[in-house]
Amino acid sequence: MKINWGTGIVIGIAAFICFIMFFVIKMSTDDTYSYDLVVEEYYKKELAFQQEIDAEENLKLLTEKIKEERTNEGWLFTFPKEINPEKVSGTVFLYRPSNKQLDFQFPLKFSGSNLLIPNKRLVDGRWNINIAWDYEGKKYLFKKEILY
């Protein structure tokens, strides 16, 4: 059977469509290619974005910066001396971009002017840390990406 150029083009287009459909179906059904959203309630979080910007600006008004370092016990944050730990209420949220199951949140509790995230809670890799707190009617937000 002789195939002319018109038939060859149709066969080529049909083969290309089958090739693309194979990859679309494979990517949408295979669990290894399953990725979650960064945040479950994306639009709700986006509406509060200006408040986050204001809280980060309030952080810049403090006389000292928050210092952080890795120690033998975990990741240590040292807060400015001007903050009275008894008047602070807030949360610490650790987000693991590669695995949603490792994310966790806990209430902000100081030891003196320090906050320690223990080794047993952290797995090696990248973490996004958000520390949000209220102090004397102002909101503060500290964001940091770390490699543990």
DSSP file (Angstrom, degrees, kcal/mol; ACC not computed):
  #  RESIDUE AA STRUCTURE BP1 BP2  ACC     N-H-->O    O-->H-N    N-H-->O    O-->H-N    TCO  KAPPA ALPHA  PHI   PSI    X-CA   Y-CA   Z-CA
    1    1 A M              0   0    0      0, 0.0     2,-0.5     0, 0.0     0, 0.0   0.000 360.0 360.0 360.0 134.8    0.0    0.0    0.0
    2    2 A K        -     0   0    0      0, 0.0     2,-0.6     0, 0.0     0, 0.0  -0.815 360.0-152.4 -98.0 129.8    1.3    3.4   -1.0
    3    3 A I        -     0   0    0     -2,-0.5     2,-0.1     4,-0.0     0, 0.0  -0.890  10.7-152.7-103.9 121.9    1.0    6.2    1.6
    4    4 A N     >  -     0   0    0     -2,-0.6     4,-1.9     1,-0.1     3,-0.2  -0.339  33.6 -97.1 -84.9 175.3    0.7    9.7    0.1
    5    5 A W  H  > S+     0   0    0      1,-0.2     4,-1.9     2,-0.2     5,-0.1   0.813 121.2  55.9 -66.6 -30.7    1.9   12.9    2.0
    6    6 A G  H  > S+     0   0    0      2,-0.2     4,-1.9     1,-0.2    -1,-0.2   0.908 108.9  46.5 -65.8 -43.3   -1.7   13.7    3.2
    7    7 A T  H  > S+     0   0    0      1,-0.2     4,-2.5     2,-0.2    -2,-0.2   0.889 110.7  54.0 -66.1 -38.8   -2.1   10.3    4.8
    8    8 A G  H  X S+     0   0    0     -4,-1.9     4,-2.5     2,-0.2    -2,-0.2   0.884 107.7  49.8 -62.1 -40.5    1.4   10.7    6.4
    9    9 A I  H  X S+     0   0    0     -4,-1.9     4,-2.6     2,-0.2    -1,-0.2   0.922 111.3  48.6 -65.0 -43.8    0.5   14.0    8.0
   10   10 A V  H  X S+     0   0    0     -4,-1.9     4,-2.5     2,-0.2    -2,-0.2   0.919 113.0  47.5 -62.9 -44.0   -2.8   12.6    9.4
   11   11 A I  H  X S+     0   0    0     -4,-2.5     4,-2.4     2,-0.2    -1,-0.2   0.908 112.5  50.5 -62.8 -42.0   -0.9    9.6   10.9
   12   12 A G  H  X S+     0   0    0     -4,-2.5     4,-2.2     2,-0.2    -2,-0.2   0.911 111.9  46.3 -62.3 -43.9    1.7   11.9   12.3
   13   13 A I  H  X S+     0   0    0     -4,-2.6     4,-2.5     2,-0.2    -2,-0.2   0.914 112.7  50.2 -65.6 -43.1   -0.8   14.2   14.0
   14   14 A A  H  X S+     0   0    0     -4,-2.5     4,-2.2     1,-0.2    -2,-0.2   0.898 111.1  49.3 -62.6 -40.6   -2.8   11.2   15.4
   15   15 A A  H  X S+     0   0    0     -4,-2.4     4,-2.3     2,-0.2    -1,-0.2   0.905 111.1  49.8 -64.8 -41.0    0.5    9.7   16.8
   16   16 A F  H  X S+     0   0    0     -4,-2.2     4,-2.5     2,-0.2    -2,-0.2   0.912 110.3  49.8 -63.9 -42.9    1.4   13.1   18.4
   17   17 A I  H  X S+     0   0    0     -4,-2.5     4,-2.6     1,-0.2    -2,-0.2   0.908 111.3  49.1 -62.8 -42.4   -2.1   13.4   20.0
   18   18 A C  H  X S+     0   0    0     -4,-2.2     4,-2.2     2,-0.2    -1,-0.2   0.902 110.5  51.6 -62.9 -40.6   -1.8    9.8   21.4
   19   19 A F  H  X S+     0   0    0     -4,-2.3     4,-1.6     2,-0.2    -2,-0.2   0.929 112.6  44.6 -61.2 -47.7    1.7   10.7   22.7
   20   20 A I  H  X S+     0   0    0     -4,-2.5     4,-2.3     1,-0.2    -2,-0.2   0.912 112.3  51.9 -65.2 -43.9    0.4   13.8   24.5
   21   21 A M  H  X S+     0   0    0     -4,-2.6     4,-2.5     1,-0.2     5,-0.3   0.877 105.1  56.9 -62.3 -37.5   -2.7   12.0   25.9
   22   22 A F  H  X S+     0   0    0     -4,-2.2     4,-2.4     1,-0.2    -1,-0.2   0.935 110.5  43.2 -58.0 -46.9   -0.5    9.3   27.3
   23   23 A F  H  X S+     0   0    0     -4,-1.6     4,-2.6     2,-0.2     5,-0.2   0.867 112.0  53.1 -70.4 -36.0    1.5   11.8   29.3
   24   24 A V  H  X S+     0   0    0     -4,-2.3     4,-1.8     2,-0.2    -2,-0.2   0.936 113.9  42.6 -62.8 -45.7   -1.6   13.8   30.4
   25   25 A I  H  X S+     0   0    0     -4,-2.5     4,-1.4     2,-0.2     5,-0.2   0.910 114.4  51.0 -67.9 -41.9   -3.3   10.6   31.7
   26   26 A K  H  X S+     0   0    0     -4,-2.4     4,-1.9    -5,-0.3     3,-0.3   0.925 112.2  46.1 -62.1 -45.5    0.0    9.3   33.3
   27   27 A M  H  < S+     0   0    0     -4,-2.6    -1,-0.2     1,-0.2    -2,-0.2   0.847 113.8  48.1 -68.3 -34.1    0.6   12.6   35.2
   28   28 A S  H  < S+     0   0    0     -4,-1.8    -1,-0.2    -5,-0.2    -2,-0.2   0.701 119.9  35.9 -82.8 -17.5   -2.9   13.0   36.4
   29   29 A T  H  < S+     0   0    0     -4,-1.4     2,-0.4    -3,-0.3    -2,-0.2   0.657  93.0  92.9-107.7 -18.3   -3.2    9.4   37.8
   30   30 A D    ><  -     0   0    0     -4,-1.9     3,-1.2    -5,-0.2    -4,-0.0  -0.652  62.9-149.9 -82.8 127.0    0.2    8.6   39.1
   31   31 A D  G >  S+     0   0    0     -2,-0.4     3,-1.6     1,-0.3    -1,-0.1   0.719  90.8  69.9 -68.9 -22.3    0.6    9.4   42.8
   32   32 A T  G 3  S+     0   0    0      1,-0.3    -1,-0.3     3,-0.0    -5,-0.1   0.717 100.0  49.2 -69.9 -17.3    4.3   10.2   42.5
   33   33 A Y  G <  S+     0   0    0     -3,-1.2     2,-0.6    -6,-0.1    -1,-0.3   0.154  83.3 120.5-104.2  18.4    3.4   13.3   40.6
   34   34 A S    <   +     0   0    0     -3,-1.6     2,-0.4    -5,-0.1    -6,-0.0  -0.736  38.0 178.4 -87.4 122.2    0.8   14.5   43.2
   35   35 A Y        -     0   0    0     -2,-0.6     2,-0.1     0, 0.0    63,-0.0  -0.974  17.5-139.5-126.2 139.7    1.6   17.9   44.7
   36   36 A D        -     0   0    0     -2,-0.4     2,-0.1     1,-0.1     4,-0.0  -0.465  30.6 -93.9 -89.7 164.3   -0.4   19.8   47.3
   37   37 A L        -     0   0    0     -2,-0.1     3,-0.1     1,-0.1    -1,-0.1  -0.398  33.0-119.1 -67.9 155.4   -1.1   23.5   47.3
   38   38 A V  S    S+     0   0    0      1,-0.2     2,-0.4    -2,-0.1    -1,-0.1   0.916 101.8  17.5 -62.8 -42.2    1.2   25.5   49.5
   39   39 A V  S >  S-     0   0    0      1,-0.1     3,-0.6    -3,-0.0    -1,-0.2  -0.995  71.8-140.3-132.4 137.0   -1.7   26.6   51.6
   40   40 A E  T 3  S+     0   0    0     -2,-0.4     2,-1.0     1,-0.3     3,-0.2   0.943 102.6  39.6 -62.3 -49.4   -5.1   24.9   51.8
   41   41 A E  T 3> S+     0   0    0      1,-0.2     4,-2.1     2,-0.1    -1,-0.3  -0.600  74.3 163.2-102.3  71.9   -7.1   28.2   52.0
   42   42 A Y  H <> S+     0   0    0     -2,-1.0     4,-2.1    -3,-0.6    -1,-0.2   0.900  70.7  45.5 -60.1 -48.5   -5.1   30.2   49.5
   43   43 A Y  H  > S+     0   0    0      1,-0.2     4,-1.5     2,-0.2    -1,-0.2   0.872 111.5  52.4 -68.9 -36.6   -7.6   33.0   48.8
   44   44 A K  H  > S+     0   0    0      1,-0.2     4,-0.8     2,-0.2    -1,-0.2   0.913 111.7  47.0 -63.4 -42.0   -8.4   33.5   52.5
   45   45 A K  H >< S+     0   0    0     -4,-2.1     3,-0.7     1,-0.2    -2,-0.2   0.869 107.4  57.3 -67.0 -36.7   -4.7   33.8   53.3
   46   46 A E  H >< S+     0   0    0     -4,-2.1     3,-1.4     1,-0.2     4,-0.3   0.839  99.7  58.5 -65.1 -33.0   -4.3   36.3   50.4
   47   47 A L  H 3< S+     0   0    0     -4,-1.5     3,-0.4     1,-0.3    -1,-0.2   0.793 106.6  48.5 -67.0 -27.0   -6.9   38.6   51.8
   48   48 A A  T <X S+     0   0    0     -4,-0.8     4,-1.4    -3,-0.7     3,-0.3   0.233  80.4 105.7 -94.7  12.8   -4.9   38.9   55.0
   49   49 A F  H <> S+     0   0    0     -3,-1.4     4,-2.1     1,-0.2    -1,-0.2   0.864  73.5  55.8 -65.3 -37.7   -1.6   39.6   53.2
   50   50 A Q  H  > S+     0   0    0     -3,-0.4     4,-2.3    -4,-0.3    -1,-0.2   0.864 104.8  54.2 -63.3 -35.1   -1.6   43.4   54.0
   51   51 A Q  H  > S+     0   0    0     -3,-0.3     4,-2.1     2,-0.2    -1,-0.2   0.868 107.1  51.5 -65.7 -35.5   -1.8   42.5   57.7
   52   52 A E  H  X S+     0   0    0     -4,-1.4     4,-2.2     2,-0.2    -2,-0.2   0.910 108.8  50.4 -65.7 -41.9    1.3   40.3   57.3
   53   53 A I  H  X S+     0   0    0     -4,-2.1     4,-2.0     1,-0.2    -2,-0.2   0.925 111.1  48.7 -61.7 -44.4    3.2   43.1   55.6
   54   54 A D  H  X S+     0   0    0     -4,-2.3     4,-2.1     1,-0.2    -1,-0.2   0.892 110.3  51.3 -62.8 -40.1    2.3   45.5   58.5
   55   55 A A  H  X S+     0   0    0     -4,-2.1     4,-1.3     1,-0.2    86,-1.1   0.877 109.8  49.5 -66.2 -37.3    3.4   42.9   61.0
   56   56 A E  H  X S+     0   0    0     -4,-2.2     4,-1.1    84,-0.2    -1,-0.2   0.864 109.4  52.2 -68.3 -35.3    6.7   42.4   59.3
   57   57 A E  H  X S+     0   0    0     -4,-2.0     4,-0.7     1,-0.2     3,-0.4   0.881 105.3  55.2 -66.7 -37.8    7.2   46.2   59.2
   58   58 A N  H >< S+     0   0    0     -4,-2.1     3,-0.9     1,-0.2     4,-0.4   0.856 101.8  58.6 -61.3 -34.4    6.5   46.3   63.0
   59   59 A L  H >< S+     0   0    0     -4,-1.3     3,-1.1     1,-0.2    -1,-0.2   0.858  99.9  56.9 -62.6 -35.6    9.3   43.8   63.4
   60   60 A K  H 3< S+     0   0    0     -4,-1.1    -1,-0.2    -3,-0.4    -2,-0.2   0.705  96.6  65.1 -69.8 -18.8   11.7   46.3   61.8
   61   61 A L  T << S+     0   0    0     -3,-0.9    -1,-0.2    -4,-0.7    -2,-0.2   0.615  78.1 104.0 -80.6 -12.2   10.9   48.9   64.4
   62   62 A L  S <  S-     0   0    0     -3,-1.1    -3,-0.0    -4,-0.4     0, 0.0  -0.378  78.1-127.0 -67.9 150.1   12.4   46.8   67.2
   63   63 A T  S    S+     0   0    0     -2,-0.0     2,-0.3     2,-0.0    -1,-0.1   0.836  92.0  36.4 -70.2 -32.3   15.8   48.0   68.4
   64   64 A E  S    S-     0   0    0      3,-0.0     2,-0.2     0, 0.0    -2,-0.1  -0.861  82.7-122.4-118.2 155.0   17.4   44.6   68.0
   65   65 A K        -     0   0    0     -2,-0.3     2,-0.4    14,-0.1    -5,-0.1  -0.589  35.0 -99.3 -88.8 156.9   16.9   42.0   65.4
   66   66 A I        -     0   0    0     -2,-0.2     2,-0.4    13,-0.1    13,-0.2  -0.638  40.0-150.0 -74.9 128.6   15.9   38.4   66.2
   67   67 A K  E     -A   78   0A   0     11,-2.4    11,-3.5    -2,-0.4     2,-0.4  -0.810  15.4-174.8-102.0 142.2   19.0   36.2   66.2
   68   68 A E  E     +A   77   0A   0     -2,-0.4     2,-0.3     9,-0.2     9,-0.2  -0.991   8.4 162.5-138.2 148.3   18.8   32.6   65.3
   69   69 A E  E     -A   76   0A   0      7,-2.2     7,-3.1    -2,-0.4     2,-0.5  -0.991  38.4-108.5-157.6 155.6   21.3   29.7   65.2
   70   70 A R  E     +A   75   0A   0     -2,-0.3     5,-0.2     5,-0.2     2,-0.2  -0.777  41.7 176.8 -88.3 130.1   21.5   26.0   65.1
   71   71 A T        -     0   0    0      3,-3.6     3,-0.1    -2,-0.5    -2,-0.0  -0.654  47.1 -95.1-121.3 179.7   22.6   24.4   68.4
   72   72 A N  S    S+     0   0    0     -2,-0.2    47,-0.1     1,-0.2     3,-0.1   0.794 125.4  47.6 -66.7 -27.5   23.1   20.9   69.7
   73   73 A E  S    S-     0   0    0      1,-0.2    46,-2.3    45,-0.1     2,-0.3   0.723 125.5 -82.5 -86.6 -22.7   19.5   20.9   71.1
   74   74 A G  E    S- B   0 118A   0     44,-0.3    -3,-3.6    -3,-0.1     2,-0.6  -0.985  74.3 -21.9 156.9-148.5   17.8   22.4   68.0
   75   75 A W  E     -AB  70 117A   0     42,-2.4    42,-2.7    -2,-0.3     2,-0.5  -0.891  60.1-157.3-102.8 122.1   17.2   25.8   66.4
   76   76 A L  E     -AB  69 116A   0     -7,-3.1    -7,-2.2    -2,-0.6     2,-0.5  -0.860   8.3-167.0-108.2 128.6   17.5   28.7   68.9
   77   77 A F  E     -AB  68 115A   0     38,-3.2    38,-2.5    -2,-0.5     2,-0.6  -0.951   5.9-158.9-111.0 130.6   15.9   32.1   68.4
   78   78 A T  E     -AB  67 114A   0    -11,-3.5   -11,-2.4    -2,-0.5    36,-0.2  -0.951  11.7-156.1-111.8 118.8   17.0   35.0   70.6
   79   79 A F        -     0   0    0     34,-3.2   -14,-0.1    -2,-0.6   -13,-0.1  -0.526  31.5 -83.2 -92.0 158.2   14.4   37.8   70.8
   80   80 A P    >   -     0   0    0      0, 0.0     3,-1.3     0, 0.0    -1,-0.1  -0.224  33.0-124.3 -59.7 149.5   15.2   41.4   71.7
   81   81 A K  T 3  S+     0   0    0      1,-0.3    -2,-0.0    -3,-0.1     0, 0.0   0.740 104.8  72.2 -67.1 -23.5   15.5   42.3   75.4
   82   82 A E  T 3  S+     0   0    0      2,-0.1     2,-0.6   -18,-0.0    -1,-0.3   0.662  79.8  88.9 -69.1 -14.5   12.8   45.0   75.1
   83   83 A I  S <  S-     0   0    0     -3,-1.3    -4,-0.1    30,-0.1     5,-0.0  -0.753  72.7-144.7 -88.9 123.8   10.1   42.3   74.6
   84   84 A N    >   -     0   0    0     -2,-0.6     3,-1.8     1,-0.1     4,-0.3  -0.787   6.7-151.1 -85.9 112.7    8.6   41.2   77.9
   85   85 A P  G >  S+     0   0    0      0, 0.0     3,-0.9     0, 0.0    25,-0.2   0.745  91.6  62.8 -59.4 -24.4    7.9   37.4   77.4
   86   86 A E  G 3  S+     0   0    0      1,-0.2    -2,-0.0    -3,-0.0    -3,-0.0   0.740 103.2  48.9 -73.2 -22.0    4.9   37.5   79.9
   87   87 A K  G <  S+     0   0    0     -3,-1.8    49,-0.5     2,-0.0     2,-0.4   0.334  92.9  98.9 -98.0   6.3    3.0   40.0   77.6
   88   88 A V  E <   +D  135   0B   0     -3,-0.9     2,-0.4    -4,-0.3    47,-0.2  -0.785  42.4 173.8-100.4 134.9    3.5   38.0   74.4
   89   89 A S  E     +D  134   0B   0     45,-1.6    45,-2.9    -2,-0.4     2,-0.3  -0.996  27.4 105.0-135.3 135.1    1.0   35.6   72.9
   90   90 A G  E     -D  133   0B   0     -2,-0.4    18,-2.6    18,-0.3     2,-0.3  -0.972  51.2 -96.9-179.0-169.3    1.4   34.0   69.5
   91   91 A T  E     -DE 132 107B   0     41,-2.4    41,-2.3    -2,-0.3     2,-0.5  -0.933  12.8-141.9-135.9 156.9    2.2   30.9   67.5
   92   92 A V  E     -DE 131 106B   0     14,-3.0    14,-2.2    -2,-0.3     2,-0.5  -0.989  20.2-169.8-118.4 125.6    5.1   29.3   65.7
   93   93 A F  E     -DE 130 105B   0     37,-3.0    37,-2.7    -2,-0.5     2,-0.6  -0.973   5.3-165.3-121.2 124.3    4.4   27.5   62.4
   94   94 A L  E     -DE 129 104B   0     10,-3.0    10,-2.0    -2,-0.5     2,-0.5  -0.944   8.0-166.4-111.3 122.5    6.9   25.3   60.7
   95   95 A Y  E     -D  128   0B   0     33,-2.9    33,-2.7    -2,-0.6     5,-0.1  -0.920   9.3-159.1-113.1 127.6    6.2   24.5   57.1
   96   96 A R    >   -     0   0    0     -2,-0.5     3,-1.1     3,-0.3     6,-0.2  -0.911   4.2-160.7-106.2 107.2    8.0   21.8   55.2
   97   97 A P  T 3  S+     0   0    0      0, 0.0     3,-0.2     0, 0.0    -1,-0.1   0.800  88.6  49.3 -59.3 -29.6    7.6   22.5   51.4
   98   98 A S  T 3  S+     0   0    0     28,-0.3     2,-0.3     1,-0.2    -2,-0.0   0.641 120.1  27.8 -87.7 -13.4    8.5   18.9   50.4
   99   99 A N    X   -     0   0    0     -3,-1.1     3,-1.4     1,-0.1     4,-0.3  -0.828  55.0-164.4-154.8 108.7    6.1   17.1   52.8
  100  100 A K  G >  S+     0   0    0     -2,-0.3     3,-1.2     1,-0.3    -4,-0.1   0.785  89.3  66.5 -62.8 -29.3    2.8   18.4   54.1
  101  101 A Q  G 3  S+     0   0    0      1,-0.2    -1,-0.3     3,-0.0    -2,-0.0   0.701  95.2  57.9 -68.8 -18.5    2.7   15.8   56.9
  102  102 A L  G <  S+     0   0    0     -3,-1.4    -1,-0.2    -6,-0.2    -2,-0.2   0.580  80.1 111.2 -87.9  -9.9    5.7   17.3   58.6
  103  103 A D    <   +     0   0    0     -3,-1.2     2,-0.3    -4,-0.3    -8,-0.2  -0.336  43.9 169.5 -62.5 142.9    4.1   20.7   59.0
  104  104 A F  E     -E   94   0B   0    -10,-2.0   -10,-3.0     2,-0.0     2,-0.3  -0.992  21.7-158.4-154.3 160.9    3.4   21.6   62.6
  105  105 A Q  E     +E   93   0B   0     -2,-0.3   -12,-0.2   -12,-0.2   -14,-0.0  -0.989  13.0 171.9-139.6 143.6    2.3   24.6   64.8
  106  106 A F  E     -E   92   0B   0    -14,-2.2   -14,-3.0    -2,-0.3     2,-0.0  -0.981  39.4 -87.6-149.0 159.0    2.7   25.2   68.5
  107  107 A P  E     -E   91   0B   0      0, 0.0     2,-0.6     0, 0.0   -16,-0.3  -0.353  48.1-105.1 -68.8 148.4    2.1   28.2   70.9
  108  108 A L        +     0   0    0    -18,-2.6     2,-0.4    24,-0.2   -18,-0.3  -0.628  46.9 169.5 -77.1 117.5    4.9   30.7   71.4
  109  109 A K        -     0   0    0     -2,-0.6     2,-0.2   -20,-0.1   -20,-0.1  -0.990  18.7-148.8-134.1 125.1    6.6   30.1   74.8
  110  110 A F        -     0   0    0     -2,-0.4     2,-0.5   -25,-0.2     5,-0.2  -0.545  12.4-153.1 -90.6 154.8    9.8   31.8   75.7
  111  111 A S  B >  S-C  114   0A   0      3,-2.9     3,-1.4    -2,-0.2     2,-0.6  -0.901  83.0 -46.3-119.9  97.2   12.6   30.6   78.0
  112  112 A G  T 3  S-     0   0    0     -2,-0.5    -2,-0.1     1,-0.2     0, 0.0  -0.712 122.4 -31.5  72.2-119.0   13.9   33.9   79.1
  113  113 A S  T 3  S+     0   0    0     -2,-0.6   -34,-3.2    -3,-0.1     2,-0.3   0.068 123.5  96.9-113.4  22.2   14.1   35.8   75.8
  114  114 A N  E <   -BC  78 111A   0     -3,-1.4    -3,-2.9   -36,-0.2     2,-0.4  -0.795  53.1-161.5-114.3 153.5   14.8   32.6   73.9
  115  115 A L  E     -B   77   0A   0    -38,-2.5   -38,-3.2    -2,-0.3     2,-0.5  -0.998  12.0-163.5-130.2 127.8   12.7   30.2   71.9
  116  116 A L  E     -B   76   0A   0     -2,-0.4   -40,-0.2   -40,-0.2    -2,-0.0  -0.954  11.5-161.2-117.5 127.1   14.0   26.7   71.1
  117  117 A I  E     -B   75   0A   0    -42,-2.7   -42,-2.4    -2,-0.5     5,-0.1  -0.931  34.2-127.5-100.2 113.0   12.7   24.4   68.5
  118  118 A P  E >>  -B   74   0A   0      0, 0.0     3,-1.4     0, 0.0     4,-0.6  -0.163   8.4-119.5 -69.0 155.1   14.0   20.9   69.5
  119  119 A N  G >4 S+     0   0    0    -46,-2.3     3,-1.1     1,-0.3   -45,-0.1   0.839 108.9  66.0 -56.4 -37.6   15.9   18.5   67.3
  120  120 A K  G 34 S+     0   0    0    -47,-0.3    -1,-0.3     1,-0.3   -46,-0.1   0.718 101.8  48.9 -64.4 -19.3   13.3   15.8   67.6
  121  121 A R  G <4 S+     0   0    0     -3,-1.4     2,-0.4     2,-0.0    -1,-0.3   0.646 101.8  74.5 -91.2 -16.7   10.7   18.0   65.8
  122  122 A L    <<  -     0   0    0     -3,-1.1     2,-0.3    -4,-0.6     5,-0.0  -0.836  60.1-162.9-107.4 134.3   13.0   18.9   62.8
  123  123 A V        -     0   0    0     -2,-0.4    25,-0.2     1,-0.1    -3,-0.0  -0.838  41.4 -88.0-105.7 147.2   14.0   16.6   60.0
  124  124 A D  S    S+     0   0    0     -2,-0.3     2,-0.3    24,-0.1    -1,-0.1  -0.251  89.6  55.7 -55.6 139.3   16.9   17.5   57.8
  125  125 A G  S    S-     0   0    0      2,-0.0    23,-3.3    -3,-0.0     2,-0.3  -0.871  93.1 -24.9 134.3-166.2   16.0   19.7   54.8
  126  126 A R  E     - F   0 147B   0     -2,-0.3     2,-0.4    21,-0.2   -28,-0.3  -0.642  52.8-179.5 -87.6 137.1   14.4   23.0   54.1
  127  127 A W  E     - F   0 146B   0     19,-2.7    19,-2.9    -2,-0.3     2,-0.6  -0.988  20.9-147.2-131.6 142.4   11.9   24.6   56.6
  128  128 A N  E     -DF  95 145B   0    -33,-2.7   -33,-2.9    -2,-0.4     2,-0.5  -0.964  21.6-161.3-105.8 121.5    9.9   27.8   56.4
  129  129 A I  E     -DF  94 144B   0     15,-3.6    15,-2.2    -2,-0.6     2,-0.5  -0.905  10.4-175.4-110.0 128.0    9.4   29.2   59.9
  130  130 A N  E     -DF  93 143B   0    -37,-2.7   -37,-3.0    -2,-0.5     2,-0.6  -0.984   2.0-173.5-121.6 120.4    6.8   31.8   60.7
  131  131 A I  E     -DF  92 142B   0     11,-2.9    11,-2.6    -2,-0.5     2,-0.4  -0.953   9.3-179.8-114.1 112.8    6.6   33.3   64.2
  132  132 A A  E     +DF  91 141B   0    -41,-2.3   -41,-2.4    -2,-0.6     2,-0.3  -0.939   9.4 159.9-115.3 132.2    3.6   35.5   64.7
  133  133 A W  E     -DF  90 140B   0      7,-2.2     7,-3.0    -2,-0.4     2,-0.4  -0.987  34.2-132.1-150.1 159.1    2.9   37.2   68.0
  134  134 A D  E     +DF  89 139B   0    -45,-2.9   -45,-1.6    -2,-0.3     2,-0.4  -0.930  25.1 176.1-109.6 134.7    1.0   40.1   69.6
  135  135 A Y  E >   -DF  88 138B   0      3,-2.7     3,-1.6    -2,-0.4   -47,-0.1  -0.925  68.7 -21.8-144.4 116.3    2.8   42.4   72.0
  136  136 A E  T 3  S-     0   0    0    -49,-0.5     3,-0.1    -2,-0.4   -48,-0.1   0.884 127.6 -47.5  51.9  46.3    1.2   45.5   73.6
  137  137 A G  T 3  S+     0   0    0      1,-0.2     2,-0.4     0, 0.0    -1,-0.3   0.412 117.2 107.0  82.7  -2.3   -1.5   45.7   70.9
  138  138 A K  E <   -F  135   0B   0     -3,-1.6    -3,-2.7   -80,-0.0     2,-0.4  -0.861  62.3-135.0-110.3 145.9    0.9   45.4   67.9
  139  139 A K  E     -F  134   0B   0     -2,-0.4     2,-0.3    -5,-0.2    -5,-0.2  -0.803  21.2-170.0 -98.2 139.8    1.2   42.3   65.7
  140  140 A Y  E     -F  133   0B   0     -7,-3.0    -7,-2.2    -2,-0.4     2,-0.4  -0.950   5.5-168.5-127.9 148.0    4.6   41.1   64.7
  141  141 A L  E     -F  132   0B   0    -86,-1.1     2,-0.5    -2,-0.3    -9,-0.2  -0.974   3.2-170.4-141.7 125.2    5.7   38.5   62.2
  142  142 A F  E     -F  131   0B   0    -11,-2.6   -11,-2.9    -2,-0.4     2,-0.4  -0.969   9.5-173.9-114.9 123.4    9.1   36.9   61.7
  143  143 A K  E     +F  130   0B   0     -2,-0.5     2,-0.3   -13,-0.2   -13,-0.2  -0.949   9.4 164.5-119.1 138.4    9.6   34.7   58.6
  144  144 A K  E     -F  129   0B   0    -15,-2.2   -15,-3.6    -2,-0.4     2,-0.5  -0.980  27.7-147.0-153.1 138.1   12.7   32.7   57.9
  145  145 A E  E     -F  128   0B   0     -2,-0.3     2,-0.3   -17,-0.2   -17,-0.2  -0.926  29.1-179.0-101.8 128.9   13.7   29.9   55.6
  146  146 A I  E     -F  127   0B   0    -19,-2.9   -19,-2.7    -2,-0.5     2,-0.6  -0.911  28.1-141.3-127.2 155.3   16.3   27.5   57.1
  147  147 A L  E      F  126   0B   0     -2,-0.3   -21,-0.2   -21,-0.2   -23,-0.1  -0.974 360.0 360.0-110.7 115.7   18.2   24.5   56.0
  148  148 A Y              0   0    0    -23,-3.3   -22,-0.1    -2,-0.6   -24,-0.1   0.429 360.0 360.0 -99.2 360.0   18.4   22.1   58.9
